Amino acid sequence: MRKTFTALLILLLASLRLLAQAPITVPNEMEFAGVKLKITADARKEIEETLDLLTRSQYHFQILVDRSRLYMPYVEQVLKQEGIPEDFKYLPIQESQFISDAVSTSNAVGFWQFKKASAQELGLRVDNVVDERKHIITATIGATKYFKRSNFVFDNWVLSLQSYLQGLTGTQRSVDDKLYGAKSMTINGKTHWYVKKFLAHYLAFQDYVGSGKYRDDFSLHNYEGRGKTLRQVSSATNTNYEELKNYNKWLNQSKIPDDKSYMVFYPDPKRNHSPVVASSGDKPKSSGTSTSSSGSSKTTSSSNTSSGQSNERSMRFRPIAGNVGAFPRIKGNTNMAYEPGQIELNGIPAIRAKQNESLQTLSRRTGVKIKRLRKFNDIGERGNVRADKYYYLKNKKNKGKVHYHIVQPGETLWSISQDYGIKQKKLMHKNRMRDSEQLKVGRVLWLRFIRPKDIPVEYSNVLQPQTTQAASQQVSIEPEKTIEQRVERPRTVEVPLKDDNEVFIEPTPLRRLENTATDTVITHKVKYQETFFAVSKEYGVEIDEILEWNNLQVTNGLQIGQELKLMVPKTRFKKAEPKNEVITHEVQKGETMWAISRKYGVEVEDLKMWNNKADNTLSLGEKLIIRKPN
């Protein structure tokens, strides 16, 4: 019997290895990509706050770990082949959470979050056939090209990391030249937030993802798909066709191009698994999850559960993990708890109500006004005090000292808010509860943070007293349904077509290079350091169109003086109205494009157009044409 108990205990501890993690400490010093970092107290505080956000929901953290372990082998392989420090492998977790079709508010897409023009300049194919930003190998290769370029300038991988958000010119303007080539840096409150956010991700996932920490219950294989259709790959790999599409969202049509090698990803069909691939619109399932010693999760559907089966559900996370101590916490002279000034409840001055106590008598004994007693203890207008209950004499807190509480029989929102010293309204807000909502036994209440919308209400098995067993069987413990956000998807073909013609996304034809009623064809001469991206931004055209109109490829690059045929709106060439005064402004030290635009009451975009500028960079003494309105 003892051996059996010991074995069960070891198994339980192993299953909680990942989820019951100890708080992660931010060190005073650490190393990233060969650069030694000294982290000041104010920076550690910021990093700790991000760490707390990443790990506060053990369920969400587990999902990120599982999905990251799935794709990490490919990221590590590419980084190693391209000579990029392996520490960068945690950046896709920060950028996209390893969701292949993640889309940012600025229309950056994919694992490494590239905008279309930026991706194309890095050699990624983005068109109606293929979007390589959603392909883990090609997207990672694109990222390594960017890091190589930026590190050629900075010779400092931390600055290269920062430039991934700011761009080369943005980082050059914001950092001291002394940091170029530096092998040691101080991370403080003034350090760019993007760097500190990455360090939080690095610390959060370094012990759980990568360096051999992969999934042993589920893995991705790759198959050379050049020139084949997905249905042919499905047949060759014995993989479900719909599942294959789900793991290969980089392919916009069913037939894979044959111009180069394209690896198709497919799950191992020989093992039972729960899919962890996610899309930008996915929500967590409402079924439970148990955790194995490897950190992977398995999902069991309860949709077909018969009424005769048990209502037991396994928790997605262990709500008690990390909850230290018992509540309420009473300190002071507990023998004199009925007298004011003797005890503290959860660190707040409190008192215990006597027999036949009322708000009036309690107010007289404590010197606290009735109105304040009601506010401090969430007592309504018709409410009163109860004998032997504890009452606060100052405001309760906005959040609890621990993360979760499982509702027990007989508990109410009021009693729980009193036990943990948290305001009742705040408790309801953190759990997205309505005033009329009934509190059910076994519900996991969030005490420190607001339950995210994409995490449904959780329930745990609670031992019910025999006297209430019959009543408890009538209580529904189904998780509440969350409203799934609708995500705009490209139009799909409704009528099934043949394998070699089937299309997932209808092609958008490029505009022909010809004069129309609204557009005109012009010739643009390439200037020094001008790129496809700069030209496309200046004239408001797509890089695809520039390439098509001029029979070019992104990899060819541009040469100074090279002529490009472009089609632009005729309105661009409207003559300035005579009433506009044309003046010249000489750029002074510290002036920005925005400051100059405000000074003369014009728009930044107009300034750039008048002076044929592709971006906002300025040089000291540079002369700008200003068409100042009268």
C-alpha positions as CSV (number, residue, x, y, z in Angstrom):
1,M,0.0,0.0,0.0
2,R,2.9,2.4,0.9
3,K,4.6,1.6,-2.4
4,T,1.5,2.4,-4.3
5,F,1.0,5.7,-2.5
6,T,4.7,6.6,-3.1
7,A,4.4,5.9,-6.8
8,L,1.2,7.9,-7.0
9,L,2.9,10.8,-5.2
10,I,5.9,10.7,-7.5
11,L,3.6,10.7,-10.6
12,L,1.6,13.6,-9.2
13,L,4.7,15.7,-8.5
14,A,6.0,14.9,-12.0
15,S,2.7,16.1,-13.5
16,L,3.0,19.3,-11.7
17,R,6.6,19.9,-12.6
18,L,5.9,22.6,-15.2
19,L,2.6,24.1,-13.9
20,A,3.6,24.4,-10.3
21,Q,6.7,26.4,-11.2
22,A,8.4,28.6,-8.7
23,P,8.4,32.3,-9.2
24,I,11.1,33.3,-11.7
25,T,13.7,35.7,-10.4
26,V,15.2,38.4,-12.6
27,P,19.0,38.3,-12.0
28,N,21.2,41.3,-11.4
29,E,23.4,40.1,-14.3
30,M,22.8,37.8,-17.3
31,E,24.2,37.2,-20.8
32,F,22.4,37.5,-24.1
33,A,24.0,36.6,-27.4
34,G,27.5,37.2,-26.1
35,V,26.7,40.5,-24.5
36,K,26.9,40.7,-20.7
37,L,24.0,42.6,-19.2
38,K,23.8,44.4,-15.9
39,I,20.2,44.9,-14.9
40,T,19.3,47.7,-12.6
41,A,16.5,47.6,-10.0
42,D,14.0,49.7,-12.0
43,A,14.6,47.5,-15.1
44,R,14.2,44.3,-13.0
45,K,10.8,45.6,-11.8
46,E,9.6,46.1,-15.3
47,I,10.9,42.7,-16.4
48,E,9.2,41.1,-13.4
49,E,5.9,42.7,-14.3
50,T,6.1,41.2,-17.8
51,L,7.1,37.8,-16.3
52,D,4.1,37.9,-14.0
53,L,1.8,38.6,-17.0
54,L,3.3,35.6,-18.9
55,T,3.1,33.1,-16.1
56,R,0.1,34.1,-14.1
57,S,-2.2,31.9,-16.1
58,Q,-0.7,28.4,-15.9
59,Y,-3.1,27.2,-18.6
60,H,-2.1,29.8,-21.1
61,F,1.6,29.4,-20.3
62,Q,1.3,25.7,-20.9
63,I,-0.3,26.2,-24.3
64,L,2.6,28.5,-25.2
65,V,5.2,26.0,-24.1
66,D,3.5,23.1,-26.0
67,R,3.2,25.1,-29.3
68,S,6.7,26.5,-29.0
69,R,8.1,23.0,-28.5
70,L,6.4,22.0,-31.7
71,Y,8.2,24.5,-33.9
72,M,11.4,25.2,-32.0
73,P,13.5,22.4,-33.6
74,Y,13.1,24.2,-37.0
75,V,14.0,27.6,-35.5
76,E,17.1,26.3,-33.8
77,Q,18.3,24.5,-36.9
78,V,18.0,27.6,-39.1
79,L,19.6,30.0,-36.5
80,K,22.5,27.6,-36.2
81,Q,22.9,27.2,-40.0
82,E,22.8,31.0,-40.5
83,G,25.2,31.8,-37.7
84,I,22.7,33.8,-35.6
85,P,22.9,33.4,-31.7
86,E,20.5,30.7,-30.5
87,D,19.1,33.1,-27.9
88,F,17.0,34.7,-30.6
89,K,14.9,31.6,-30.7
90,Y,12.5,33.0,-28.0
91,L,11.6,36.1,-30.1
92,P,8.8,34.3,-32.1
93,I,7.1,33.6,-28.8
94,Q,7.1,37.3,-28.1
95,E,6.2,38.3,-31.7
96,S,3.4,35.7,-32.6
97,Q,3.2,33.1,-29.9
98,F,4.2,30.7,-32.7
99,I,0.8,31.2,-34.4
100,S,1.5,30.9,-38.1
101,D,-1.2,33.3,-39.4
102,A,-1.0,35.8,-36.5
103,V,-1.8,39.4,-37.8
104,S,-0.8,42.5,-35.8
105,T,-2.6,45.8,-35.7
106,S,0.0,47.1,-38.2
107,N,-0.7,44.2,-40.6
108,A,2.6,42.4,-39.8
109,V,2.0,38.7,-40.4
110,G,3.4,35.3,-39.5
111,F,5.8,33.7,-37.1
112,W,8.3,36.5,-37.1
113,Q,5.7,39.3,-37.8
114,F,6.8,40.8,-41.1
115,K,5.0,43.4,-43.1
116,K,4.6,42.5,-46.7
117,A,7.1,44.9,-48.2
118,S,9.7,44.2,-45.5
119,A,9.3,40.4,-46.1
120,Q,9.7,40.8,-49.8
121,E,12.9,42.8,-49.4
122,L,14.3,40.0,-47.2
123,G,13.6,37.5,-50.0
124,L,10.3,36.1,-48.8
125,R,7.6,35.3,-51.3
126,V,4.3,36.9,-50.5
127,D,1.6,36.6,-53.2
128,N,-1.6,34.8,-54.1
129,V,0.2,31.5,-54.2
130,V,2.6,31.5,-51.2
131,D,3.0,33.6,-48.1
132,E,6.3,32.5,-46.7
133,R,5.8,34.6,-43.6
134,K,3.6,31.8,-42.4
135,H,6.3,29.1,-43.2
136,I,8.5,28.5,-40.1
137,I,11.6,27.7,-42.1
138,T,11.5,30.5,-44.7
139,A,10.2,33.1,-42.2
140,T,13.1,32.3,-39.8
141,I,15.6,32.5,-42.7
142,G,14.1,36.0,-43.5
143,A,14.6,37.0,-39.8
144,T,18.2,35.9,-39.9
145,K,18.9,38.0,-42.9
146,Y,17.6,41.0,-41.0
147,F,19.7,40.3,-38.0
148,K,22.8,39.9,-40.1
149,R,22.2,43.3,-41.8
150,S,21.5,45.1,-38.5
151,N,24.4,43.5,-36.7
152,F,26.7,44.6,-39.5
153,V,25.9,48.1,-38.5
154,F,25.8,47.8,-34.7
155,D,28.1,44.8,-34.0
156,N,25.9,44.4,-30.9
157,W,23.1,41.7,-30.9
158,V,21.1,43.6,-28.3
159,L,20.9,46.7,-30.5
160,S,20.1,44.4,-33.4
161,L,17.2,43.0,-31.3
162,Q,16.0,46.5,-30.6
163,S,16.2,47.4,-34.3
164,Y,13.8,44.5,-35.1
165,L,11.1,46.8,-33.8
166,Q,12.5,50.3,-34.4
167,G,14.3,49.7,-37.7
168,L,17.9,50.6,-38.3
169,T,17.5,54.4,-38.5
170,G,15.2,54.4,-35.5
171,T,17.7,52.6,-33.3
172,Q,20.6,54.6,-34.6
173,R,18.8,57.8,-33.5
174,S,17.8,56.5,-30.1
175,V,21.1,54.8,-28.8
176,D,24.5,56.1,-27.9
177,D,27.2,55.5,-30.5
178,K,29.4,54.1,-27.6
179,L,27.2,51.0,-27.6
180,Y,28.2,50.0,-31.1
181,G,30.4,46.9,-30.7
182,A,29.9,46.8,-26.9
183,K,30.2,43.5,-25.2
184,S,28.6,44.7,-22.0
185,M,25.6,46.9,-21.4
186,T,23.5,48.2,-18.6
187,I,19.7,47.5,-18.8
188,N,17.9,50.3,-16.9
189,G,14.7,52.2,-16.9
190,K,15.7,54.1,-20.1
191,T,16.4,51.0,-22.1
192,H,13.9,50.4,-24.8
193,W,10.8,48.5,-23.5
194,Y,11.1,46.0,-26.4
195,V,14.5,44.7,-25.1
196,K,13.1,44.3,-21.5
197,K,10.0,42.5,-22.8
198,F,12.3,40.1,-24.7
199,L,14.4,39.4,-21.6
200,A,11.2,38.5,-19.7
201,H,10.3,36.0,-22.5
202,Y,13.8,34.7,-22.4
203,L,13.7,34.1,-18.6
204,A,10.2,32.7,-18.7
205,F,10.8,30.0,-21.4
206,Q,14.5,29.1,-21.3
207,D,13.9,26.3,-18.8
208,Y,10.9,24.9,-20.7
209,V,11.5,25.3,-24.5
210,G,14.4,24.4,-26.8
211,S,17.8,22.8,-26.3
212,G,16.3,19.3,-26.5
213,K,13.1,20.2,-24.6
214,Y,10.7,19.1,-27.3
215,R,7.4,17.3,-27.2
216,D,7.6,13.5,-26.9
217,D,3.8,12.9,-27.5
218,F,3.6,14.8,-30.7
219,S,5.9,16.2,-33.4
220,L,5.9,17.7,-36.9
221,H,7.5,16.0,-39.9
222,N,8.4,17.7,-43.2
223,Y,7.9,16.5,-46.7
224,E,9.3,17.9,-50.0
225,G,6.2,19.1,-51.8
226,R,7.6,20.9,-54.8
227,G,5.2,20.7,-57.7
228,K,2.6,18.6,-55.8
229,T,-0.9,19.4,-54.6
230,L,-1.8,19.2,-50.9
231,R,-4.1,16.2,-51.6
232,Q,-1.1,14.3,-53.2
233,V,1.0,15.1,-50.1
234,S,-1.9,14.0,-47.9
235,S,-2.1,10.7,-49.7
236,A,1.7,10.2,-49.6
237,T,2.0,11.0,-45.9
238,N,-1.3,9.3,-44.8
239,T,-2.4,12.6,-43.3
240,N,-5.8,14.1,-43.0
241,Y,-6.2,16.7,-45.8
242,E,-7.9,19.3,-43.6
243,E,-5.3,18.8,-40.9
244,L,-2.6,19.2,-43.5
245,K,-4.0,22.6,-44.6
246,N,-4.1,23.7,-41.0
247,Y,-0.4,23.2,-40.6
248,N,0.5,24.7,-43.9
249,K,-1.3,28.1,-44.0
250,W,1.7,29.5,-46.0
251,L,0.2,27.9,-49.1
252,N,-2.6,30.0,-50.5
253,Q,-3.5,27.6,-53.3
254,S,-3.5,23.8,-53.3
255,K,-0.6,23.3,-55.8
256,I,2.9,23.9,-54.4
257,P,5.2,25.9,-56.7
258,D,8.0,24.0,-58.3
259,D,10.5,26.9,-58.6
260,K,12.3,25.8,-55.4
261,S,12.1,23.4,-52.5
262,Y,9.0,23.8,-50.3
263,M,8.8,21.7,-47.1
264,V,5.2,20.7,-46.2
265,F,4.6,20.1,-42.5
266,Y,2.4,17.2,-41.3
267,P,1.8,15.7,-37.8
268,D,2.9,12.2,-36.9
269,P,-0.2,10.0,-37.8
270,K,0.9,7.1,-35.7
271,R,0.3,8.7,-32.3
272,N,-2.8,10.0,-30.6
273,H,-2.5,13.7,-30.0
274,S,-4.3,16.9,-29.4
275,P,-3.7,19.5,-32.1
276,V,-1.8,22.5,-30.7
277,V,-1.6,24.4,-34.0
278,A,-3.5,27.7,-33.6
279,S,-4.7,30.5,-35.8
280,S,-5.3,34.1,-35.2
281,G,-8.9,33.6,-34.3
282,D,-8.6,30.5,-32.1
283,K,-10.0,30.2,-28.6
284,P,-9.1,27.6,-26.0
285,K,-11.4,24.6,-26.0
286,S,-13.8,24.2,-23.2
287,S,-12.7,20.6,-22.4
288,G,-10.2,19.9,-19.7
289,T,-6.5,19.2,-19.9
290,S,-4.2,17.1,-17.9
291,T,-0.4,17.6,-17.8
292,S,2.2,14.9,-18.3
293,S,5.7,15.1,-17.0
294,S,7.0,16.3,-20.3
295,G,4.9,19.4,-20.1
296,S,2.6,18.5,-23.0
297,S,-1.1,18.6,-22.8
298,K,-3.9,16.3,-23.9
299,T,-7.4,17.4,-24.5
300,T,-10.4,15.2,-24.0
301,S,-13.7,16.2,-25.5
302,S,-16.8,16.0,-23.3
303,S,-19.3,16.7,-26.0
304,N,-20.4,13.1,-26.2
305,T,-20.5,12.5,-22.5
306,S,-23.7,10.6,-21.6
307,S,-25.9,11.7,-18.7
308,G,-24.9,8.5,-16.8
309,Q,-21.2,9.4,-16.9
310,S,-19.4,11.3,-14.1
311,N,-19.3,15.0,-14.3
312,E,-15.7,15.0,-13.2
313,R,-13.5,17.3,-15.2
314,S,-9.7,17.7,-15.0
315,M,-8.4,21.2,-14.4
316,R,-6.6,23.0,-17.2
317,F,-4.3,24.4,-14.5
318,R,-3.7,23.8,-10.8
319,P,-5.2,26.8,-9.1
320,I,-3.7,26.0,-5.8
321,A,-0.2,25.9,-7.2
322,G,1.5,29.1,-6.0
323,N,-1.2,29.8,-3.4
324,V,0.9,30.0,-0.2
325,G,-0.8,30.1,3.3
326,A,-4.3,30.0,4.6
327,F,-6.9,32.8,4.4
328,P,-8.1,34.8,6.2
329,R,-4.9,35.7,7.9
330,I,-5.5,37.1,11.4
331,K,-2.7,38.7,13.3
332,G,-2.6,40.4,16.7
333,N,-4.2,39.6,20.1
334,T,-6.9,37.2,18.9
335,N,-8.1,36.8,22.4
336,M,-9.2,40.4,22.3
337,A,-10.5,40.3,18.7
338,Y,-13.9,41.8,19.8
339,E,-12.1,45.0,20.8
340,P,-10.8,47.7,18.4
341,G,-7.1,48.1,17.8
342,Q,-6.3,44.5,18.6
343,I,-6.1,42.5,15.4
344,E,-5.4,42.9,11.6
345,L,-7.2,40.8,9.0
346,N,-5.1,40.2,5.9
347,G,-3.0,43.2,7.0
348,I,-6.0,45.5,7.4
349,P,-7.2,46.7,10.8
350,A,-10.4,44.7,11.8
351,I,-12.7,43.7,14.6
352,R,-14.9,40.8,15.5
353,A,-18.6,41.4,15.9
354,K,-20.2,40.6,19.3
355,Q,-23.5,38.8,19.9
356,N,-26.5,41.0,19.1
357,E,-24.1,43.5,17.4
358,S,-25.5,46.1,15.0
359,L,-23.8,48.6,12.7
360,Q,-24.8,51.3,15.2
361,T,-23.1,49.6,18.1
362,L,-20.1,48.6,16.1
363,S,-19.7,52.2,14.9
364,R,-19.8,53.5,18.4
365,R,-17.2,51.0,19.6
366,T,-14.7,51.6,16.8
367,G,-15.3,55.3,16.1
368,V,-15.8,54.4,12.4
369,K,-18.9,56.0,10.8
370,I,-21.7,53.6,9.7
371,K,-21.3,54.8,6.1
372,R,-17.6,53.9,6.1
373,L,-18.3,50.5,7.7
374,R,-20.7,49.7,4.9
375,K,-18.2,50.7,2.3
376,F,-15.2,48.9,3.9
377,N,-17.2,45.7,4.2
378,D,-19.5,45.8,1.1
379,I,-22.6,45.9,3.3
380,G,-25.7,47.1,1.4
381,E,-28.3,49.5,2.7
382,R,-30.4,46.7,4.2
383,G,-27.5,44.7,5.4
384,N,-26.2,44.5,9.0
385,V,-23.4,42.8,10.9
386,R,-23.4,39.2,12.0
387,A,-22.2,37.8,15.3
388,D,-18.6,36.5,15.4
389,K,-17.8,37.6,11.8
390,Y,-14.8,39.8,11.2
391,Y,-15.2,43.3,9.8
392,Y,-12.7,45.7,8.3
393,L,-12.1,49.1,9.7
394,K,-10.3,50.4,6.6
395,N,-10.6,49.8,2.9
396,K,-10.0,46.3,1.5
397,K,-7.5,45.8,-1.4
398,N,-8.1,45.8,-5.1
399,K,-6.6,42.3,-5.5
400,G,-5.8,39.3,-3.4
401,K,-2.4,38.1,-2.2
402,V,-2.8,34.7,-4.1
403,H,-4.0,33.9,-7.5
404,Y,-7.1,31.6,-7.1
405,H,-9.8,30.4,-4.8
406,I,-12.0,27.3,-5.3
407,V,-15.6,28.0,-4.1
408,Q,-16.6,25.7,-1.3
409,P,-20.2,24.7,-0.2
410,G,-21.9,27.6,1.7
411,E,-19.5,30.3,0.5
412,T,-20.7,33.5,-1.1
413,L,-19.0,36.3,-3.0
414,W,-19.3,38.4,0.1
415,S,-17.7,35.8,2.4
416,I,-14.8,35.2,-0.1
417,S,-14.2,38.9,-0.5
418,Q,-14.0,39.2,3.3
419,D,-11.7,36.2,3.7
420,Y,-9.2,37.5,1.2
421,G,-9.5,41.2,1.9
422,I,-10.5,42.1,-1.6
423,K,-13.3,44.4,-2.6
424,Q,-16.4,42.5,-3.8
425,K,-16.8,44.7,-6.9
426,K,-13.2,44.0,-7.8
427,L,-13.7,40.3,-7.2
428,M,-16.6,40.3,-9.6
429,H,-14.7,42.3,-12.2
430,K,-11.7,40.0,-12.1
431,N,-14.0,37.1,-12.9
432,R,-16.2,38.9,-15.4
433,M,-19.3,38.2,-13.3
434,R,-22.7,40.0,-13.6
435,D,-24.6,41.1,-10.5
436,S,-27.3,38.5,-11.1
437,E,-24.9,35.6,-11.8
438,Q,-25.1,32.7,-9.4
439,L,-21.9,31.5,-7.7
440,K,-21.5,27.8,-8.1
441,V,-19.6,25.3,-5.9
442,G,-16.2,24.3,-7.4
443,R,-15.7,27.5,-9.5
444,V,-12.2,28.8,-9.7
445,L,-12.2,32.5,-8.8
446,W,-9.4,34.7,-10.0
447,L,-8.1,36.9,-7.1
448,R,-5.1,38.8,-8.4
449,F,-5.7,39.3,-12.1
450,I,-8.7,39.6,-14.5
451,R,-9.6,36.3,-16.1
452,P,-8.7,36.6,-19.8
453,K,-11.6,36.5,-22.3
454,D,-10.1,33.5,-24.0
455,I,-10.0,31.4,-20.9
456,P,-13.4,30.0,-19.9
457,V,-14.6,29.6,-16.4
458,E,-12.9,26.7,-14.7
459,Y,-14.4,24.2,-12.2
460,S,-12.7,21.8,-9.8
461,N,-14.1,18.7,-8.1
462,V,-15.2,19.7,-4.5
463,L,-16.2,17.2,-1.9
464,Q,-19.9,17.9,-1.0
465,P,-21.4,17.3,2.4
466,Q,-23.7,14.3,2.2
467,T,-26.7,16.4,3.3
468,T,-26.3,18.5,0.2
469,Q,-25.3,15.8,-2.2
470,A,-28.7,15.5,-3.9
471,A,-28.9,19.2,-4.4
472,S,-25.3,19.3,-5.8
473,Q,-26.2,16.8,-8.5
474,Q,-28.7,19.3,-9.9
475,V,-26.1,22.1,-10.2
476,S,-24.7,22.5,-13.6
477,I,-20.9,23.0,-13.7
478,E,-20.6,23.5,-17.5
479,P,-18.0,26.2,-18.2
480,E,-19.6,29.3,-19.5
481,K,-19.5,29.9,-23.2
482,T,-17.2,32.6,-24.5
483,I,-18.1,34.7,-27.5
484,E,-15.7,33.9,-30.3
485,Q,-14.4,36.9,-32.2
486,R,-14.9,36.7,-35.9
487,V,-11.7,37.0,-37.9
488,E,-11.9,38.2,-41.5
489,R,-10.6,35.4,-43.8
490,P,-9.8,35.6,-47.5
491,R,-12.6,34.5,-49.8
492,T,-12.6,30.8,-50.5
493,V,-13.9,28.9,-53.6
494,E,-17.2,27.3,-52.8
495,V,-17.3,24.8,-55.6
496,P,-14.9,21.8,-55.3
497,L,-12.4,21.8,-58.2
498,K,-9.9,19.2,-59.4
499,D,-6.7,18.6,-57.5
500,D,-4.5,20.5,-59.8
501,N,-6.8,23.5,-60.0
502,E,-8.1,23.8,-56.5
503,V,-7.6,27.3,-55.0
504,F,-7.8,28.4,-51.4
505,I,-7.6,32.1,-52.0
506,E,-8.9,33.7,-55.1
507,P,-6.0,35.5,-56.9
508,T,-6.1,39.3,-57.0
509,P,-4.8,40.4,-60.4
510,L,-2.1,43.1,-60.6
511,R,-3.0,46.3,-62.3
512,R,-1.8,46.7,-65.9
513,L,0.8,49.4,-66.6
514,E,-1.3,51.7,-68.7
515,N,-2.8,55.2,-68.5
516,T,-6.4,55.4,-67.2
517,A,-8.8,58.1,-66.3
518,T,-7.4,58.3,-62.8
519,D,-3.8,57.0,-63.1
520,T,-0.8,57.9,-65.2
521,V,2.4,56.1,-66.0
522,I,5.6,57.8,-64.9
523,T,9.3,57.1,-64.8
524,H,11.2,57.2,-61.5
525,K,15.0,57.3,-61.2
526,V,16.4,55.4,-58.3
527,K,18.3,57.6,-55.8
528,Y,21.1,56.7,-53.4
529,Q,20.2,53.9,-51.0
530,E,16.7,53.8,-52.3
531,T,14.9,50.4,-51.9
532,F,11.8,48.7,-53.3
533,F,10.1,49.4,-50.0
534,A,11.0,53.1,-50.1
535,V,9.7,53.5,-53.7
536,S,6.5,51.6,-52.9
537,K,5.8,53.8,-49.9
538,E,6.5,57.0,-51.7
539,Y,4.1,56.3,-54.6
540,G,1.6,54.2,-52.8
541,V,2.1,51.1,-55.0
542,E,2.7,47.4,-54.1
543,I,6.2,45.9,-54.5
544,D,4.6,43.2,-56.5
545,E,3.4,45.8,-59.0
546,I,6.9,47.4,-59.3
547,L,8.4,44.0,-59.9
548,E,5.7,43.1,-62.5
549,W,5.8,46.4,-64.3
550,N,9.6,46.4,-64.7
551,N,10.2,42.6,-65.0
552,L,12.4,42.6,-61.9
553,Q,13.0,40.4,-58.8
554,V,13.5,41.6,-55.3
555,T,16.8,39.7,-55.1
556,N,18.1,41.9,-57.9
557,G,18.0,45.0,-55.8
558,L,18.1,48.5,-57.3
559,Q,20.9,50.6,-58.8
560,I,21.4,54.3,-58.6
561,G,19.9,56.0,-61.6
562,Q,17.9,52.9,-62.6
563,E,14.6,53.8,-64.2
564,L,11.4,52.3,-62.9
565,K,8.0,52.5,-64.7
566,L,5.2,53.2,-62.2
567,M,1.5,54.0,-62.3
568,V,0.4,56.6,-59.9
569,P,-2.8,58.7,-59.4
570,K,-3.0,61.8,-61.5
571,T,-4.0,63.8,-58.5
572,R,-0.4,63.5,-57.3
573,F,0.7,66.0,-60.0
574,K,-1.9,68.7,-59.5
575,K,-0.3,72.1,-59.5
576,A,-0.2,73.9,-56.2
577,E,-2.7,76.6,-55.8
578,P,-1.2,80.1,-56.2
579,K,-2.3,81.1,-52.7
580,N,0.2,78.7,-51.2
581,E,3.5,80.5,-50.3
582,V,6.6,78.5,-51.2
583,I,9.5,79.0,-48.7
584,T,12.7,77.2,-47.8
585,H,13.5,75.9,-44.3
586,E,17.0,74.9,-43.2
587,V,17.0,72.0,-40.7
588,Q,18.4,73.0,-37.3
589,K,20.0,70.7,-34.7
590,G,17.4,68.5,-33.0
591,E,14.5,69.3,-35.4
592,T,12.3,66.5,-36.6
593,M,10.0,66.2,-39.5
594,W,7.0,66.3,-37.2
595,A,8.2,69.5,-35.4
596,I,8.8,71.3,-38.7
597,S,5.3,70.2,-39.9
598,R,3.7,71.7,-36.7
599,K,5.8,74.9,-37.1
600,Y,4.3,75.6,-40.5
601,G,0.9,74.0,-40.1
602,V,1.4,71.4,-42.8
603,E,1.3,67.6,-42.9
604,V,4.4,65.4,-42.6
605,E,3.3,63.4,-45.7
606,D,3.1,66.7,-47.7
607,L,6.6,67.6,-46.5
608,K,7.9,64.3,-47.7
609,M,6.1,64.6,-51.1
610,W,7.3,68.2,-51.7
611,N,10.9,67.2,-51.0
612,N,10.8,63.7,-52.6
613,K,11.7,62.0,-49.3
614,A,11.0,58.3,-48.7
615,D,11.1,58.5,-44.9
616,N,11.4,61.0,-42.0
617,T,15.1,61.2,-41.7
618,L,16.7,64.7,-41.8
619,S,20.3,66.0,-42.0
620,L,21.6,69.1,-40.2
621,G,21.5,72.0,-42.6
622,E,19.3,70.2,-45.1
623,K,16.9,72.6,-46.9
624,L,13.3,71.7,-47.2
625,I,10.6,73.2,-49.5
626,I,7.5,74.3,-47.6
627,R,4.3,75.2,-49.4
628,K,2.9,77.2,-46.5
629,P,-0.9,77.9,-46.7
630,N,-1.8,81.6,-46.4
